[in-house]
Amino acid sequence: MSSSPAKSPLTAILGASLAAIGASVCCVLPLVLVLLGISGAWIANLTALDAWRPWFSAATLACLGWAYWSLYGPSSRCRADGECVDPSVLRRRRRWLWIATVVIALLLLFPYYIPWFL
């Protein structure tokens, strides 16, 4: 059995992470900048990105769906040419996908749960 991957979800996970950051930049970035001691009137301009949040959220969910399909779909274990993934590698990739999903969910839901803390 070969240990080379049948499909790598890395591109999908990175795309989902970047889209989640884009979806939460209107809310997370100003808070992080203020916590770092960086302030200014220009920080208020970051809220203009709030209109893009639904698009970034949709891109995040699409990329996560792609990552889950590549790791749990019918061709996740073996390719058409017969080359298969080592089960321990597949298990490790699935674990990292679930960890990334939790972090991405926290970023996507940030605008909804942060008022509880403020």
Secondary structure, DSSP 8 states (H G I E B T S, - for coil): ---S-S--THHHHHHHHHHHHHHHTTTHHHHHHHHTT---GGGGGGGGGGGGHHHHHHHHHHHHHHHHHHHHSTTSSB-TTS-B--HHHHHHHHHHHHHHHHHHHHHHTHHHHGGGT-
